[in-house]
Amino acid sequence: MILKRFKSTVYFILLVCISCSAQEDKTHTFSSLEVAANQTEKYLHLLEGKNVGVVGNQTSVIFTSETDYVHLVDSLLNRNITIKKVFAPEHGFRGTADAGELIKDGLDAKTGIPIISLYGSQKKPNPEDLEGIDIMVFDIQDVGARFYTYISSLHYIMEACAENGIELIVLDRPNPNIHYIDGPVLKPEFKSFVGMHPVPVVHGLTIGEYAKMINGEGWLAQNASCELTILPLQDYSSQKTYNLPIKPSPNLPNAKAINLYPSLCFFEGTNVNAGRGTNHQFQVYGSPFLDASVFDFEFTPKSSNGAKYPKHEDELCYGKDLQNHSNLDSLNLDWLLQAYHHTQDKSSFFNDFFNKLAGNSSLQEQIQKGKTAEKIRESWQTDLEAYKVKIKPYLLYDR
């Protein structure tokens, strides 16, 4: 659908989960908010007459009604904005590639605009990629977890813009996991593309707030500062959890998966499958090595869109079904600990990826030493409290 005319203020309805204890059922109601992309009167004049680069994917949309939307790129083109290039993060511009799959440069089939990959051999645009671009627009839906790589792409875009004297506009979107902050704060020696900054696993910021923090904390190379404009959400409450209308990546298909993702993603660093290759990604977990007398749920991962080569493909896995579990407002370590304690071969349980996801080596050591979840969580608290103070200057919404 091509949008020929739209008002600058368009509201869409999102399901809102009122925060409560993870042991209780959520109360649901409806509310409206306005994403920054819809506030065209605040940024179109900044783009007119300029060569624009867009960092986006399938979530980069302007809502035209409660259920309909048009892609930001299509909308800008229709308003005679010149878009020179699109920069695509992990999963690609249209959001269909596997996690970790090489994303190649190319042309967008719909618009013919060149696409530069931010996920492959080159995660940061080079000067040639940015040649002729006057201003960049970043509009991607994040989910509030440190190892979700869109914030790493944000870092490299900001760094490239700072080095090449290009202004960056970030169009803010809600964080579906903003209702809590939890997990170990990343140690610098464990920096990687799944964790670039000293923040906890669940960082509690929108992507606009996160961009402010990257600048403010001097995290860009050479302490560079990006010329940054943040367009905030309107009518946004950080006390509510919004059910995203478009899945942010192939293996986060619904609100339950997004809520469980920060806890279950630790399994990506183990021999346990977190639902990839099923229709319940990040809502189930299991492994052929788990004790079938303890884990009564069974599934067999199959090659599928978004999971071409799932862990334990075509093997029967024993585990847990969490589709009906109450929504979390803290990281759940019990599933990880239980899986480790009831695996057939503890020596093969962890892989080299685990410490990158954890952002330290201590979590694996604590699990191997038999520490309880409570003791492990206690070890995070000092860093978490310091982090909560650190983020205060960067908050755009009431907490």
N, C-alpha and C positions, 0 to 999 in steps of 0.2 A: 504494500500500500504506500503510495506516494502522497505526502501531505502537501496540499496546495495552499492551504491557509489555516493558520491556527492562532489562537489567542496565546498571549505570553503566560497567562496564568491558567494552568490546567491541573486539576486535582485528580488523583486516582485513589481508589479505596484499597487499603491493605489490611489484612487480618492482623489484629494486635493481641498479643498475649500479655496480660497483666502479670508483672513479676510477683512471684511468690516462692515458697519453699520448693526445692526439687522433689521433696517427698509428697507434695500435694499436687492435685490436678490444677492446671492453669485455668483461669477464667478468661473467656474470649469476648472481645467486643470489636467494633469497627471504628476506625478513625481515618482521617485523611492527612496527607502531607504533600509537600511540593518539592520534588527533587530539583537540584540546581539546573539540570539540563532544560527543565520546563520554563525556567525564568529567563526567557530569551531576551527580554528587554534589558537585562543586566550584562549581557556579554556579546550580543550580535554586533553592536557598534564597535567593539574592540577588534572584531575580525574583518569588518568590511574594508575592502581595498588592500588586504594583506594576503600573503601566501601562508596557508594554514597547514599544520601537521596535526593529526588526530591520533591519540593513543586510545584505542577502544577495542571492544569485542561485542558479543551478542547482547550484553547488558546495557550498552551505550544507547539508550533510547529516550525519546520524548513521548510522554503519554498523552494521547488525544482523547481518551475516555477511560472509564474504569477498566476496560479489557483490551483496548486497542492502543497501539503505539507505532511510532515510526523511528527508524534508526537515526541517530544523531547525524551521521554522515549524509544520509539521504536528505534529511531535513535541511542541513546547511547548504548542500548543493542546490536544493530547490529555492533557497533564499539568495542564490547567486554568490555564495561564499566560495572562494577558490581553495580547494583542498589539494595540496600537492602530493601528500603521502599519508598513508595510514601505518601506524606502528602497532603490531599485534603481540600480545603477551602469550604466556603458556596457554595451550588449548586453541590458539589461533584467533583470527579476526571473527570468524563465525562461531567459535567455541565448540568445535566438534572433535578436536584431537585428544589423544590419550594424555594422561599425566606423564610428563617426562618425554613425550614424543618430540622428535626434531620438527621444528616449525620452519619452513623454508620461505624465502622471499618469493614474491610473485605479483600477480595482479588480482584485484578483487573482481570476481566474475560479473558482478552486477554493475559496478560503476567504472571499471577499467583503471581505477586508481592504483598506483604501485603500493604494495604492502611490504614493509620491512619487518622482519621477524625480531622479536625481543626474547626469543626462546630457542636457542640452538647454539651454534659456535660463538655467536656474538650477542650478548645480552644488553649491550649498551650501544646506542647509535653512534656512529663515527661522524666526523665532520662532513664527509661526502654525503652521508644519509641526510644530513640537516641542511645541506647547501640549498640556498634559495628560500628557506622557510623563515618567516618573520615571527611567527607566534605558534605555540603548541597548546593543544587542548587535551587534558587527561580526563577521561570519563569511564571508569570501570567500577563495577560492583565488587566490593571486598566482603569478607566474612569475619574479619576480626581476629584471625589466628596468625601468629608469627610465621609459621611455615607455609602459609598460603602465599604463593609467589608474586601476586600482583603488587604487594608493597615493595618487593625487591625491584620489580620493573619500575615502579614509581621512583625509587632511589636513583636508578641509573638514568632515567629520563631527566630528573632534576639535575643530576650531575652533568649530563651532556648539554642541557640548556644553559647551565651556569658557565660552562667552559666555552660555549659558542655565542654567548650574549643574546639568548633567545628567551623571551618571556614565556612563562607557563601559567595557564589557567587550569585549575582543578575544579571540576564540577562535583560537588559532594553528593554522596548517597548514604543511606542508613547502614549502620553496622548491626546485623541481626544477632550478634553476640556481645553487644555493648553493655548488657546488664550485669556483667561481672568482669573482674580482672583476676587472673590466676595463673599459676605455673612458675617454674624456675625462670629467672632472668638470664638471658643468654650471656655466656662468658666470651670475651673477644676472641680467644683462640679457637672457638668453634664457629666462627663466622662462615657462612656459606650462602648460597642462593635461597635456601630454605630458612635462613635466619641471618640477617645482615646487621641487626641492631641490638643493643642491650635492653631488650624489652621482654616481658613475660610471654608465655605461650598465648594467652588470651590478653590482648593489650588494651581493650576497652576504649578504642578511638575510632572515629569515622576516618575515611581515607583522607579527607581534607585536614582534619586535626593531625593525622599522622604526617602529612606533608609539612605542616607547620613545625612539628617536632624535628623532622629531619633537618630542616633549615636551622632552627633555633639551637639545636644541640651540636651543630657543626659536624654532622656525620658525613657530609660530602667530602670527596678527596680534596686535599689541600685547604680544608676548612672553607671551601667555596660556598657562596650563598646564591641560590637560585632566585631570580626575579619572579616572585610568586603572587598570584591572585587566587584566593579561595572564594568560591561562591557557595555559601552555606545553604542547607535545607531550610525550608520554611515550615512552620507548624510541626516541628520534629520534637519528640520527647525521647530522651535517652533512657527513660524509665520503662519503656515499652519495647517489646520484641516484634519486629515486623516480618511478616511472611513474604519473602521476595516473590514477585510475580514472574520472574525469569530465572531459571537455574543458573547460578554463576559459573558452573563448570559441569562437564558431563557426569561426574560421579558425585555431585551434590544435587540430587534431583528434587528434593523437597525440604520443608522446614525441619523435619525430624533429623535428616542427614546433616543439615547445617548445624543444628544444635549439638549433635553427638560428635561431629567432626573433630573438634579440638581434643577430645578424649581418645577417640578411636584412631586418630592419625598416628599415634605412637606405634601402632601395630605395623605400620609401613616399615619400621625399622626392626621387624622381627620375622619369624617364619609363619606368622598368623595372617590370614587374609581378612581384610576389613570390609568384605562384601563386594569387592571388585569382581566383575564377571557374573554378577547376579542382578536382579531387579531391585535389590535393597542395599545399594552401596552406602557404606557408613551407617548402616542400621542393623547389621549383623556382623559377627566375626566368627572365625573358626579355622581349624587346621587339621590335617590328617594325624598330627602328632599329639593332639589333645586327648585326654582320657574320656572315652565315650561313656563311661559310667558316671562321670561328673557333668559332662556337657551333653544335654539331650537333644539339641537342635542340630540338624544336618543340612548341608547344601553342597552342591558341586559347581564350582566356578566354570564358566564357559566363555570362550572368546566372544566378544560383543563390541558394539560401538562404544568407544570410550575406554575399553579394556580389551585390547587385542590379544594380549598375552598375560592374563591374570595369574597371580600367584596360585599354585596348586591347580592349574587348569585340568579339568576332567578328573580330579581326584575328590573323593568323598571327604568332606571336612566336618568336624564336630565342634560345636561352639554354642553361641547364644544368639537369640533373636531379641533385639532391643526396640523393635518397631513400636511397641506399646509402652515403652519405658517413659516415665514422667520426664518433663523437660529439665535440663540441668542448669543450675546457676553456679556451678563450680566444676573443676576438672574431676573426672571420676578415674581414680587409680585402681579401684578394686578389680576391674576387668583385666587390666594388664597384670596385676599381681597374681590373680587366680590362674590366668593362662600360664604364666611362668611356673607357678608351683605345681601345675598338673600337666606339664608337657612331658613327653617321653624322653626327650634328650635336651637337657638344659644347655648343653654346650653349643647347640646349633640354634638356640632360641633368638639371640640377638644377632643382627648383622651390622655392617660398618655404618649404615645410615642412621642408626638409632641415636647416637650421640649428637649428630647434626640436628635431628629433630628436637631432642631434649635441650640442646644448647649447652651441654656440659657432659662430663663423664660420670658425675656423681650419681645421677638417677639410676643408671644401669648398675653401678656398684651397690647402691642402697637396696635395689631389688634383689640382687644376687646374695646379699648378706641377710636377707629376710626381714628388712625393716618394714614396719607397718605403714599403711597409707598415712596415718596420723603423724607418725614420726617424720616421714618424707615431707609432708606438707609443712611441718614446723620449720624445716630447714630452708624454706623459701621466704618465710614471713618478713625477715629484716629487709631483704632486697625488694620485696613487694611493697612494703610501706614506703621505702625511699622512692620507688618508681611512682607511686600515687601522688607524692608531693611534686616530683619532677614534671609530671604532665599538666599540672594546673595552668601554667601560662598558655598552653596550647589548646585549651578546651573552648569550643565554639557554642556548646549547648550546656544547659544546666545539668548538674549531676546531683 
